[in-house]
Amino acid sequence: MTVATTDPTAPTGGPEPSDGAGMSPDVRLRDLEWTDLARLAELEQELFADDAWSEATWWSELAARPRRDYVVAVSADGSTAGYAGLDVSGDVADVMTVATAPAAQGRGIGRLLLDELVRRAVARGVEAVLLEVRADNDAARRLYDRAGFEVISVRRRYYQPGDVDALVMRLLVPKGDA
Ligand SMILES: CC(C)(COP(=O)(O)OP(=O)(O)OC[C@H]1O[C@@H](n2cnc3c(N)ncnc32)[C@H](O)[C@@H]1OP(=O)(O)O)[C@@H](O)C(=O)NCCC(=O)NCCS
């Protein structure tokens, strides 16, 4: 596994290496497998509550490969520490999700997963990686900001209930620079 802590493909002023405590987390990254899905559905409940994906949704995502591309972070004890995924269509990749298990947060796993998504997107020849994030999700916003993503538009009151804006963020990557 290659992990980009500094991304040479980034635009000027792009990603900064995370200086968060506990970087180089003790996890390994691998492709999502069907045996992960039940645990991912449990973690979704803890992490996303009303917006949680069910196990059935995860089966659909797995069936949508290779357009969908998911990676799982596995701890030394074999537990699922986090997961993340992309939708790749033409020149653009959309981040479908990035999530770290509650007990594993703040150790650099989110950044590790995001860097792996960007690496995979670049390898597939996209020109840009896009994502949507709730304006009130401070942890995710800092993660994306530090990785070089920039806000390109705002969808007012996109998340309901609550009238929370969605920020659309983008990372431009030179095409074919895998
Ligand atoms: C967002 C999330 C994936 C971050 O995962 P993580 O493994 O804790 O993140 P990392 O340890 O890699 O930290 C990445 C950056 O975010 C910052 N960060 C992490 N948690 C934070 C918090 N609660 N508040 C502010 N910043 C935070 C870190 O300090 C780090 O920035 P740094 O490089 O300047 O130190 C995690 O909080 C999560 O799973 N949240 C619930 C699901 C979710 O909202 N996903 C995003 C959907 S768009």
The ligand as a Gaussian input file, in Angstrom:
#p B3LYP/6-31G(d) Opt

LIG

0 1
 C      -14.536000      13.102000       9.798000
 C      -13.797000      11.840000      10.309000
 C      -13.792000      10.810000       9.183000
 C      -12.360000      12.218000      10.673000
 O      -11.695000      10.995000      10.977000
 P      -10.427000      10.919000      11.949000
 O       -9.807000       9.592000      11.738000
 O      -10.810000      11.278000      13.322000
 O       -9.535000      12.090000      11.321000
 P       -7.957000      12.273000      11.459000
 O       -7.498000      11.778000      12.798000
 O       -7.306000      11.737000      10.229000
 O       -7.868000      13.862000      11.441000
 C       -7.943000      14.576000      10.225000
 C       -7.960000      16.064000      10.535000
 O       -9.238000      16.396000      11.081000
 C       -9.063000      17.002000      12.369000
 N      -10.124000      16.546000      13.236000
 C      -10.433000      15.279000      13.555000
 N      -11.478000      15.283000      14.415000
 C      -11.792000      16.583000      14.616000
 C      -12.780000      17.243000      15.387000
 N      -13.665000      16.562000      16.139000
 N      -12.844000      18.608000      15.345000
 C      -11.975000      19.303000      14.588000
 N      -11.005000      18.735000      13.833000
 C      -10.924000      17.396000      13.848000
 C       -7.727000      16.500000      12.838000
 O       -7.156000      17.381000      13.793000
 C       -6.927000      16.442000      11.581000
 O       -6.467000      17.737000      11.236000
 P       -4.895000      18.076000      11.401000
 O       -4.224000      17.363000      10.274000
 O       -4.874000      19.537000      11.267000
 O       -4.484000      17.569000      12.754000
 C      -14.480000      11.273000      11.598000
 O      -14.657000      12.328000      12.509000
 C      -15.816000      10.594000      11.333000
 O      -15.878000       9.426000      10.978000
 N      -16.912000      11.357000      11.523000
 C      -18.258000      10.784000      11.350000
 C      -18.541000      10.479000       9.909000
 C      -18.421000      11.710000       9.036000
 O      -18.926000      12.784000       9.367000
 N      -17.754000      11.547000       7.866000
 C      -17.593000      12.604000       6.911000
 C      -18.793000      12.683000       6.038000
 S      -18.637000      14.035000       4.863000

